[in-house]
């Protein structure tokens, strides 16, 4: 029996039990697919959520994608001897991967399915893999289509994640290889470049045709939104027809301007910002940063800012939401499934990879947040969706963390997958009502 038919049978059985069985019978006979690990895979989860480990020790995982038959694909930050993309299949219907294969000679971050094809990016190129039948490995694994090439190769903020809209466009992040566009990056006393030349090719989101082979940034790319330092987390929100991103904000305010910012202030500024993209929108980098203590965008000190003025920020678009400083948002997923409770429909899940630069305070992030959305805007504060990835109570440095959430994907059945960038673990999160506890 193939995976799809087996899972369908399990789900039918589960629904039948839910409709006809007693609460004790429902609790006693879960299907293997919806059976959590005893320790929830090491995670602490929101009310009613459960989890198990799909697979582990796969390599440094980045973004995820799930095919319509349930097969899972994860891009690796660096290719191993086996390959740069790992493919996982569950052949016995318990939700855990038992057929694991590798392909591709590159690693990267971006990964998504679009019209049945798997798109993946390294630091300069977006590729497309195609499938026939029920194959786990794509037909053109050794020679994928090149959709976009010529994206700038750089040592900082190099990754090129992407997303798709419903009009046939692909949106690619091209991060700026800079903290604040100084002539000598991260160097005290080095003047800022004004205007910042990096914005010509970097520091924004570029739009391309989703299915056209052979595009380049310089010839075919369209700078859709600018003033975004680096947006590893991006996704299309079908509820309002906009692409959203969560930016990695600048840092080193104290190190570069010790007379203006204390170490503690530098640890808490600037906010990580969520943006709703629109054609031609400017979000202010590098001329501005968002001060959460004043709840507004200010002119950066490199450009004459004094912690009060905002002259360089006129005409820039405000964020739709902000998060604490340096949490490193690495993926964004708008939940559209039915497996989680209805309250999650439209929710934005944000994977925070975790900070490295909050000293002398402890590092923060290292969890997945849930942001409720209504009518295209956040409808309340964020709450924890999944925590416990780091595995330690206090994180002094990123190396303390056992796991760091990096990628998010929604499976066809509505469960949520989360990837880890340390050892390459994948979790499946699902909802199962506890009949012994009254739901809020």
Secondary structure, 3 states (H helix, E strand, C coil): CCHHHHHHHHHHHHHHHHHHCCHHHHHHCCCHHHCCCCCHHHCEECCCEEEEEEECCCCCEEEEEECCCCCEEEEECCCCCCCCEEEEECCCCCCCCCEEEEECCCCCCCEEEECCEEEEECCCCEEEECCCCCCCCCCCCCCCEEEEECCCCCCCCCCCCEEECCCCEEEEEECCCCCCCECCCCCCCCCECCCCHHHHCCCEEEEEECCCCCEEHHHHCEEEEECCCCCCEEEEECCCCEEEEECCCCCCHHHHCCCCCCHHHHHHCCCEEEEECCCCCECCCCCEEEECCCCEEEECHHHCCCCCCCHHHCCCCCCCEEECCCCCEEEEEECCCCCCCHHHCCCEEEEECCCCCCCCCCCCCCEEEEECEECCEECCCCEEEEECCCCCCCCCCHHHCCCCEEEEEECCCCCEEEEECCCCCEEEEEECCCCCCCCC
